[in-house]
Amino acid sequence: MVSRKNQFAILGMGRFGISLAVTLEQMGYEVLCVDVDEAVVSKLADQVSRIVSFDIRDSRAFDQAGMESFDTVIIATKNLEASLMATMLCKERNISDIVVKAIDERHAVMAKKMGATRIVFSELEMAKRLALQLVTPNVKDYIEIEGDIKIINFNAPEELWNKNLVEANLRAQFGLNVIAIIHEEKTLITPPPTYKFCKGDKVFAIGSNEVLAKFKEKVLSGE
């Protein structure tokens, strides 16, 4: 039996919701799947262990499904009204982790105001992030800024431990600029050149696609 913190509810069984549910179940987590379309529910009954049909805008149905018992609810429906209403209902029930798959930036802003704790966008964006994490496990995330520029977030690899920023020489070697480091839950913005990397440090750096590709190949891929 998995612990309560590892229970997920996914509202909306489109391609994103189905893929997420199947993946989580394969990893051993308990997942409740929800879709308003009974035909979809019937079709997916053999693919996921728990799936029910109800309108996620209905507060009574929400409570009957025991939604307040889930620590993480992923709202993946493409219906804007239903998505926002479900977000609000989750917030009212003090669900700690409310993940909303947004249709666009406007949807994202409204969902945040309704109580969403995390926003994801298109399957394409998620695929990019997953691919990056698969080929370079040390990379935790990246942010695309404009054109060829990105911010990358990675755990400090062992070869950098006990080296300061000058000794690591990331700018000269790779053209990579460290802009922040999280060390023992303390965030250092533009850390000083004398700062020494430690095990467990989370590093944020900025660079071009070419720079990041070279750095990932030379430093992170072996992690």
C-alpha positions as CSV (number, residue, x, y, z in Angstrom):
1,M,0.0,0.0,0.0
2,V,1.5,3.4,-1.0
3,S,1.5,6.3,1.4
4,R,-1.0,9.0,1.2
5,K,1.5,11.5,-0.2
6,N,1.8,9.3,-3.2
7,Q,-1.8,9.4,-4.3
8,F,-2.8,11.4,-7.4
9,A,-6.0,12.4,-9.0
10,I,-6.1,13.3,-12.7
11,L,-9.1,15.2,-14.0
12,G,-9.4,15.0,-17.8
13,M,-8.4,11.9,-19.8
14,G,-7.0,13.4,-23.0
15,R,-3.7,12.2,-24.3
16,F,-1.8,14.1,-21.6
17,G,-4.0,12.7,-18.7
18,I,-3.9,9.2,-20.0
19,S,-0.1,9.2,-20.5
20,L,0.5,10.7,-17.1
21,A,-1.9,8.2,-15.4
22,V,-0.3,5.1,-17.0
23,T,3.2,6.3,-16.3
24,L,2.4,7.0,-12.6
25,E,0.7,3.6,-12.2
26,Q,3.7,1.8,-13.8
27,M,5.9,3.6,-11.2
28,G,3.7,2.1,-8.5
29,Y,1.6,5.1,-7.5
30,E,-2.1,5.1,-6.7
31,V,-4.0,7.2,-9.3
32,L,-7.7,8.2,-9.5
33,C,-8.7,9.1,-13.1
34,V,-11.7,11.2,-13.8
35,D,-13.5,12.2,-17.0
36,V,-17.0,13.5,-17.7
37,D,-17.4,11.4,-20.8
38,E,-18.6,7.9,-19.8
39,A,-17.6,6.5,-23.2
40,V,-14.0,7.6,-22.5
41,V,-14.2,6.0,-19.0
42,S,-15.4,2.7,-20.5
43,K,-12.7,2.8,-23.1
44,L,-9.9,3.3,-20.5
45,A,-11.2,0.9,-17.9
46,D,-8.6,-1.7,-18.9
47,Q,-5.7,0.8,-19.0
48,V,-5.9,2.3,-15.6
49,S,-6.9,0.8,-12.2
50,R,-9.3,3.5,-11.0
51,I,-11.4,5.6,-13.3
52,V,-14.8,7.3,-12.7
53,S,-17.0,9.7,-14.5
54,F,-18.4,12.9,-13.1
55,D,-18.5,16.6,-13.9
56,I,-15.5,18.2,-12.2
57,R,-17.5,21.5,-11.9
58,D,-19.8,19.7,-9.5
59,S,-18.8,20.3,-5.8
60,R,-21.0,17.4,-4.5
61,A,-19.4,15.0,-7.0
62,F,-16.0,16.3,-5.9
63,D,-16.7,15.4,-2.3
64,Q,-18.3,12.0,-3.1
65,A,-15.1,11.1,-4.9
66,G,-13.1,12.0,-1.8
67,M,-11.0,14.5,-3.7
68,E,-9.9,16.3,-0.5
69,S,-7.9,13.1,0.5
70,F,-5.5,13.6,-2.4
71,D,-2.3,15.6,-1.9
72,T,-1.8,16.2,-5.7
73,V,-4.6,16.8,-8.2
74,I,-3.7,17.3,-11.9
75,I,-6.4,19.2,-13.8
76,A,-5.8,18.2,-17.5
77,T,-9.2,19.0,-19.1
78,K,-9.2,21.2,-22.2
79,N,-12.5,22.8,-21.1
80,L,-11.5,26.3,-19.7
81,E,-14.6,26.7,-17.5
82,A,-14.3,23.2,-16.0
83,S,-10.5,23.6,-15.4
84,L,-11.0,26.9,-13.5
85,M,-13.9,25.6,-11.5
86,A,-12.0,22.4,-10.6
87,T,-9.0,24.5,-9.5
88,M,-11.2,26.6,-7.3
89,L,-12.8,23.5,-5.8
90,C,-9.4,22.0,-5.0
91,K,-8.3,25.2,-3.4
92,E,-11.4,25.3,-1.2
93,R,-10.6,21.8,0.0
94,N,-7.0,22.7,0.9
95,I,-5.4,20.4,-1.6
96,S,-1.7,21.2,-1.3
97,D,-0.5,20.5,-4.8
98,I,-2.9,21.7,-7.6
99,V,-1.3,21.2,-11.1
100,V,-3.1,22.8,-14.0
101,K,-2.4,22.0,-17.7
102,A,-3.1,25.4,-19.2
103,I,-4.4,26.1,-22.7
104,D,-2.6,29.4,-23.0
105,E,-1.1,32.2,-20.9
106,R,-4.5,33.7,-20.1
107,H,-5.6,30.4,-18.7
108,A,-2.4,30.1,-16.7
109,V,-2.9,33.5,-15.1
110,M,-6.5,32.8,-14.2
111,A,-5.6,29.3,-12.8
112,K,-3.0,30.9,-10.6
113,K,-5.5,33.3,-9.2
114,M,-7.9,30.4,-8.5
115,G,-5.2,28.6,-6.5
116,A,-3.1,26.5,-8.9
117,T,0.3,25.8,-7.4
118,R,1.9,24.6,-10.7
119,I,1.2,25.3,-14.3
120,V,2.2,23.1,-17.3
121,F,1.5,23.9,-20.9
122,S,1.7,21.8,-24.0
123,E,2.7,18.2,-24.5
124,L,5.5,19.5,-26.6
125,E,7.0,21.5,-23.7
126,M,6.7,18.6,-21.4
127,A,8.3,16.3,-23.9
128,K,11.3,18.7,-24.2
129,R,11.7,18.8,-20.5
130,L,11.4,15.0,-20.1
131,A,13.9,14.3,-23.0
132,L,16.4,16.7,-21.4
133,Q,16.0,14.9,-18.0
134,L,16.3,11.5,-19.6
135,V,19.6,12.1,-21.4
136,T,21.1,14.2,-18.7
137,P,19.7,13.0,-15.3
138,N,21.5,15.7,-13.4
139,V,19.5,18.4,-15.1
140,K,16.4,19.3,-13.1
141,D,14.8,21.8,-15.4
142,Y,15.4,24.5,-18.0
143,I,13.7,27.8,-18.9
144,E,13.6,29.1,-22.4
145,I,14.0,32.9,-22.3
146,E,14.2,34.3,-25.8
147,G,15.5,32.9,-29.0
148,D,18.8,31.0,-28.3
149,I,19.1,31.8,-24.6
150,K,18.1,29.5,-21.8
151,I,18.4,29.1,-18.0
152,I,19.4,25.6,-16.9
153,N,18.9,24.2,-13.4
154,F,21.1,21.3,-12.4
155,N,22.7,19.6,-9.3
156,A,26.4,20.5,-8.9
157,P,28.3,17.4,-10.3
158,E,30.9,15.8,-8.2
159,E,33.8,17.2,-10.2
160,L,32.8,20.7,-9.1
161,W,32.6,20.0,-5.4
162,N,35.1,22.0,-3.3
163,K,36.0,24.2,-6.3
164,N,35.1,27.8,-6.2
165,L,33.6,29.7,-9.2
166,V,37.0,30.8,-10.3
167,E,38.5,27.3,-10.2
168,A,35.5,25.8,-11.9
169,N,36.0,28.3,-14.7
170,L,32.6,27.5,-16.3
171,R,32.5,30.8,-18.1
172,A,35.9,30.4,-19.8
173,Q,35.4,26.6,-20.5
174,F,31.8,26.7,-21.7
175,G,30.6,30.3,-21.8
176,L,28.2,29.4,-19.0
177,N,27.3,32.1,-16.4
178,V,26.2,31.0,-13.0
179,I,23.4,33.4,-11.8
180,A,22.3,31.7,-8.6
181,I,23.0,28.7,-6.3
182,I,20.7,27.2,-3.7
183,H,22.8,25.9,-0.8
184,E,21.1,24.2,2.1
185,E,17.8,26.0,1.3
186,K,19.6,29.4,1.2
187,T,19.6,31.1,-2.2
188,L,22.7,33.0,-3.3
189,I,22.0,35.4,-6.1
190,T,25.1,36.1,-8.2
191,P,27.3,34.2,-5.8
192,P,30.8,35.6,-5.2
193,P,33.8,34.1,-7.1
194,T,35.1,32.6,-3.8
195,Y,32.0,30.5,-3.3
196,K,32.9,26.7,-3.3
197,F,30.4,24.3,-4.9
198,C,29.1,21.7,-2.4
199,K,27.4,18.3,-2.7
200,G,23.6,19.0,-3.0
201,D,24.0,22.5,-4.4
202,K,21.3,23.4,-7.0
203,V,22.9,25.6,-9.7
204,F,21.1,28.0,-12.0
205,A,23.1,29.1,-15.1
206,I,22.4,31.0,-18.3
207,G,23.8,30.4,-21.8
208,S,23.0,29.7,-25.4
209,N,21.7,26.4,-26.8
210,E,25.2,25.7,-28.1
211,V,26.8,26.4,-24.8
212,L,24.3,24.3,-22.8
213,A,24.7,21.4,-25.2
214,K,28.5,21.4,-24.8
215,F,28.2,21.6,-21.1
216,K,25.7,18.8,-20.8
217,E,27.8,16.6,-23.0
218,K,31.1,17.2,-21.2
219,V,29.9,17.6,-17.6
220,L,26.4,16.4,-16.9
221,S,25.8,13.4,-19.2
222,G,27.9,11.1,-17.1
223,E,26.0,11.7,-13.9
